[in-house]
Amino acid sequence: MAVNTLALDVGGTAVKAALIDRNNQISNLREFPSEPGPAPVLVEHALAAVQAYDNYDVLAVSMTGQIDHVTQTVRFRSNLQPGERPEYPVGQVLHRAVGKPVFVLNDANAATLGEGCFGAARGCRNFLCLTYGTGVGGGIVLNGSLLTGRRGIAGEIGYMVTHVGGLPGKYNQDGAYQQYASTTALVREGRKVVPELENARQLFDLLPAKPALQCVVDGWVDEIAEGLRSLTYIFDPECFVLGGGVMERQEVLDRVRDRFCANDSPFMKDVRLVRAQLGNRAGLYGAAAYARWAMAHPHDKEHVGCFIGETK
């Protein structure tokens, strides 16, 4: 097992990087500029960050996009650039560039692994991790293993349809959960009351002076809670880990808990709603955890992270 893992979290606005040792100690945490673009552009940003490090044995990457962890390829890009292949072998390209073992995982799944191994869901073997932001990202852990699906892209909870025939969404998923439960949706509805509204933080700051915004928040919280209840019936989790900047507000988490628990169904009994703990480091820790699992189980392509829930 590698002594030092270089973990990257590659997004459209920044690349976060850090060294994580075998004792899970993080060091040399840095952030590098990035920009939205196709997979080859994101790989270029990743490699630029890698150049700042030399004392690592394996590269673990959390990256935005629908990634097949078995083939280490980005799949199903809806906005292909001229000359770009539908599937991009991101793992292979990175491996050729750095000459070391490389393991790539979708960013939402990496954050889920991070929270399961080192964060809010530590000790849980059945949980869902949801991040409320521009959309709704998610990851699912069942019996201590990340649910990856046939092509490695399971866990796209934001695309779950909660309003048939509702608001238009990506991939023709009209009425999808994220169209109603994301912070983007909250701000969209808030602008019907305060047209100059810029973001969710401003919305909550304006609540005392704009009581009409309370109805907007209540409706948004209901959307979040209804989605969580539906997911409970399907997956029977021990807990939900809720992330995203808006969930840092205690009043938001409390309201979601209240609405979730208002349903007296026995399915909801003892299901905990907890705040994500690792913040923007979750993807780094999760990518490192995935690399550790993959190196220890090179022939197991069906499971990811079956050590989740164990005491470390």
Legacy VTK file of the C-alpha trace (Angstrom):
# vtk DataFile Version 3.0
C-alpha trace
ASCII
DATASET POLYDATA
POINTS 312 float
0.000 0.000 0.000
1.292 3.443 -0.938
2.788 5.579 1.805
1.691 8.856 0.248
-1.383 9.474 -1.876
-1.688 12.644 -3.895
-5.417 13.402 -3.894
-7.011 15.822 -6.341
-10.543 17.192 -6.417
-10.985 18.529 -9.944
-13.875 20.892 -10.541
-14.858 23.568 -12.997
-13.631 26.465 -10.862
-10.678 25.034 -8.937
-8.467 21.997 -8.416
-7.891 21.163 -4.755
-4.867 18.996 -4.010
-3.279 17.472 -0.914
-1.062 14.646 0.269
-2.758 12.030 2.461
-0.602 9.457 4.222
-1.429 5.934 5.387
-2.534 7.368 8.765
-5.064 9.615 6.991
-3.086 12.747 7.843
-3.537 15.482 5.264
-0.734 17.880 4.370
0.396 20.341 1.713
-3.187 21.325 0.925
-3.291 23.678 -2.067
-5.775 25.099 -4.535
-5.147 25.768 -8.219
-7.245 27.655 -10.777
-9.479 25.737 -13.150
-12.320 26.468 -15.518
-15.334 24.584 -16.894
-14.674 22.509 -19.967
-14.635 19.041 -21.487
-12.761 16.174 -19.879
-9.441 16.846 -21.676
-9.427 20.411 -20.308
-10.093 19.176 -16.765
-7.242 16.699 -17.139
-4.924 19.524 -18.184
-5.848 21.422 -15.015
-5.272 18.275 -12.964
-1.819 17.747 -14.445
-0.901 21.369 -13.798
-1.684 20.789 -10.115
0.299 17.539 -10.060
3.432 19.410 -11.108
3.553 21.031 -7.665
4.123 17.663 -5.946
6.827 15.030 -6.178
6.716 12.902 -3.017
3.728 10.658 -3.701
3.207 7.051 -4.778
-0.311 7.023 -6.179
-2.641 9.601 -7.690
-6.279 9.588 -6.519
-8.665 11.865 -8.397
-12.165 13.082 -7.625
-13.560 14.634 -10.798
-16.797 16.144 -11.969
-18.595 14.102 -14.635
-20.197 10.704 -15.016
-17.251 8.395 -14.503
-17.108 4.640 -14.906
-14.730 3.637 -12.124
-14.050 0.218 -13.719
-12.840 1.567 -17.074
-11.717 4.930 -15.628
-13.516 6.782 -18.403
-15.792 9.812 -18.466
-19.106 8.835 -20.052
-22.158 10.486 -21.572
-21.051 14.041 -22.152
-24.043 15.948 -23.501
-22.003 18.886 -24.864
-19.226 17.232 -26.844
-16.673 19.573 -28.365
-15.569 19.167 -32.015
-13.278 16.159 -32.261
-13.965 14.997 -28.696
-14.772 11.325 -28.162
-18.017 10.391 -26.381
-15.951 8.519 -23.799
-12.664 9.920 -22.562
-10.099 7.596 -20.889
-9.172 10.006 -18.131
-7.454 7.357 -15.992
-5.286 6.136 -18.837
-4.287 9.661 -19.857
-3.310 10.602 -16.307
-1.393 7.362 -15.790
0.666 7.911 -18.929
1.458 11.444 -17.817
2.513 10.728 -14.213
3.816 7.153 -14.557
2.183 6.062 -11.302
-1.023 4.227 -10.350
-4.073 6.413 -10.929
-7.615 5.970 -9.604
-10.473 8.244 -10.696
-13.931 8.536 -9.166
-16.914 10.827 -9.686
-16.790 13.775 -7.282
-20.151 13.079 -5.607
-19.200 9.449 -5.044
-15.805 10.501 -3.716
-17.430 12.905 -1.258
-19.741 10.098 -0.153
-16.796 7.792 0.495
-15.038 10.562 2.372
-17.974 11.141 4.697
-18.439 7.389 5.152
-14.839 6.632 6.006
-13.802 9.750 7.886
-16.777 12.079 8.337
-20.418 12.371 9.347
-21.408 8.817 8.348
-18.464 7.078 9.959
-19.726 3.844 11.499
-22.735 3.646 9.142
-22.972 0.900 6.559
-26.157 2.160 4.882
-26.461 5.856 4.112
-26.979 8.429 1.392
-24.952 11.598 0.950
-26.642 14.530 -0.791
-25.150 17.913 -1.617
-27.503 20.833 -2.260
-25.985 23.497 -4.467
-26.277 24.412 -8.134
-27.921 21.002 -8.503
-28.314 18.070 -6.147
-25.389 15.654 -6.127
-25.536 12.320 -4.421
-23.965 9.032 -3.507
-25.389 5.833 -2.041
-23.727 3.310 0.270
-25.418 -0.035 0.911
-23.970 -2.697 3.196
-20.715 -0.761 3.401
-20.158 -0.535 -0.348
-20.694 2.363 -2.725
-23.560 1.672 -5.118
-22.035 2.173 -8.554
-24.470 0.456 -10.927
-23.813 -1.257 -14.238
-21.611 1.480 -15.690
-20.340 3.145 -12.550
-22.702 6.110 -12.708
-25.372 5.226 -10.132
-26.274 7.770 -7.475
-27.445 10.633 -9.708
-30.151 11.495 -7.188
-30.689 14.980 -8.560
-32.249 13.500 -11.702
-34.932 11.610 -9.765
-38.280 12.903 -11.039
-40.454 14.238 -8.227
-42.860 16.307 -10.368
-44.036 14.545 -13.527
-44.322 17.082 -16.333
-42.609 19.694 -14.178
-39.807 22.140 -14.806
-37.515 21.282 -17.739
-34.217 19.690 -16.834
-31.034 18.258 -18.293
-31.292 14.990 -20.273
-35.057 15.689 -20.645
-35.587 14.885 -16.974
-38.457 17.324 -16.591
-39.590 17.696 -12.998
-36.332 16.389 -11.533
-35.598 16.689 -7.822
-32.811 19.202 -8.303
-35.145 21.544 -10.180
-36.997 22.016 -6.893
-34.607 21.153 -4.046
-31.306 22.781 -5.108
-30.198 26.188 -3.893
-30.573 27.280 -7.510
-34.282 26.467 -7.183
-34.495 28.335 -3.869
-32.981 31.488 -5.361
-35.152 31.182 -8.482
-38.312 31.170 -6.373
-36.949 33.857 -4.071
-36.499 36.210 -7.018
-40.259 36.135 -7.517
-40.417 38.049 -4.232
-37.119 39.951 -4.398
-36.097 40.300 -8.069
-32.593 41.543 -7.240
-31.815 38.507 -5.065
-28.294 37.196 -5.762
-27.838 34.051 -3.683
-29.243 31.866 -0.912
-27.204 33.579 1.805
-28.758 36.907 0.926
-32.205 35.322 0.931
-31.847 34.116 4.511
-30.413 37.462 5.594
-33.514 39.165 4.163
-36.037 36.891 5.869
-36.743 39.214 8.845
-37.481 42.132 6.519
-39.288 40.122 3.814
-41.785 37.742 5.462
-43.032 36.619 2.040
-39.723 34.834 1.577
-40.689 32.508 4.417
-43.245 30.820 2.159
-40.501 30.301 -0.413
-38.211 28.690 2.151
-41.031 26.507 3.519
-41.861 25.219 0.036
-38.207 24.515 -0.695
-37.754 22.639 2.592
-40.844 20.566 1.778
-39.279 19.597 -1.561
-36.073 18.469 0.154
-37.920 16.476 2.809
-40.279 14.769 0.344
-37.329 13.627 -1.725
-35.578 12.240 1.351
-38.707 10.373 2.377
-38.991 8.770 -1.060
-35.348 7.729 -0.874
-35.976 6.244 2.575
-38.675 3.954 1.212
-36.297 2.752 -1.491
-33.002 2.366 0.398
-33.891 2.105 4.123
-30.759 4.009 5.241
-29.396 4.573 8.708
-28.802 8.222 7.926
-28.669 10.945 5.330
-25.588 13.140 5.165
-26.627 16.584 3.921
-23.987 18.866 2.436
-23.661 22.118 0.558
-23.192 25.618 1.901
-26.866 26.114 2.651
-26.858 23.143 5.029
-24.278 24.936 7.171
-27.158 27.049 8.441
-28.548 25.358 11.537
-32.060 26.675 10.926
-32.136 25.006 7.503
-31.039 21.634 8.831
-33.527 21.899 11.712
-36.391 22.702 9.353
-35.555 19.815 7.043
-35.428 17.468 10.032
-38.785 18.727 11.291
-40.474 18.234 7.931
-38.892 14.828 7.409
-39.996 13.625 10.855
-43.537 15.014 10.430
-44.379 11.838 8.530
-45.360 9.143 11.029
-44.444 6.264 8.720
-42.482 3.522 10.501
-40.025 3.646 7.599
-38.805 7.025 8.874
-38.215 5.846 12.426
-34.632 6.271 13.642
-33.361 7.635 10.299
-30.893 10.379 11.153
-30.293 13.548 9.161
-26.778 14.834 9.795
-24.666 17.639 8.396
-21.643 16.757 6.270
-18.447 17.242 8.272
-15.566 17.343 5.803
-16.595 20.335 3.711
-14.483 20.837 0.600
-12.040 18.144 1.746
-14.576 15.321 1.415
-13.635 14.603 -2.201
-9.934 14.494 -1.348
-10.442 12.021 1.479
-12.882 9.963 -0.583
-10.570 9.741 -3.578
-7.777 8.542 -1.288
-10.102 5.986 0.316
-11.095 4.703 -3.112
-7.451 4.342 -4.178
-6.707 2.446 -0.982
-9.620 0.076 -1.595
-8.716 -0.473 -5.256
-5.081 -1.265 -4.471
-6.044 -3.704 -1.723
-8.684 -5.428 -3.890
-7.376 -5.294 -7.481
-9.654 -8.092 -8.699
-12.873 -6.840 -7.119
-14.557 -4.609 -9.689
-18.053 -4.989 -8.259
-17.531 -3.239 -4.926
-16.056 0.063 -3.887
-15.147 0.676 -0.269
-16.515 -2.282 1.651
-14.514 -1.108 4.675
-17.096 1.639 5.218
-18.697 1.285 8.615
-15.678 -0.357 10.208
-13.981 1.265 13.150
-10.534 2.632 12.315
LINES 1 313
312 0 1 2 3 4 5 6 7 8 9 10 11 12 13 14 15 16 17 18 19 20 21 22 23 24 25 26 27 28 29 30 31 32 33 34 35 36 37 38 39 40 41 42 43 44 45 46 47 48 49 50 51 52 53 54 55 56 57 58 59 60 61 62 63 64 65 66 67 68 69 70 71 72 73 74 75 76 77 78 79 80 81 82 83 84 85 86 87 88 89 90 91 92 93 94 95 96 97 98 99 100 101 102 103 104 105 106 107 108 109 110 111 112 113 114 115 116 117 118 119 120 121 122 123 124 125 126 127 128 129 130 131 132 133 134 135 136 137 138 139 140 141 142 143 144 145 146 147 148 149 150 151 152 153 154 155 156 157 158 159 160 161 162 163 164 165 166 167 168 169 170 171 172 173 174 175 176 177 178 179 180 181 182 183 184 185 186 187 188 189 190 191 192 193 194 195 196 197 198 199 200 201 202 203 204 205 206 207 208 209 210 211 212 213 214 215 216 217 218 219 220 221 222 223 224 225 226 227 228 229 230 231 232 233 234 235 236 237 238 239 240 241 242 243 244 245 246 247 248 249 250 251 252 253 254 255 256 257 258 259 260 261 262 263 264 265 266 267 268 269 270 271 272 273 274 275 276 277 278 279 280 281 282 283 284 285 286 287 288 289 290 291 292 293 294 295 296 297 298 299 300 301 302 303 304 305 306 307 308 309 310 311
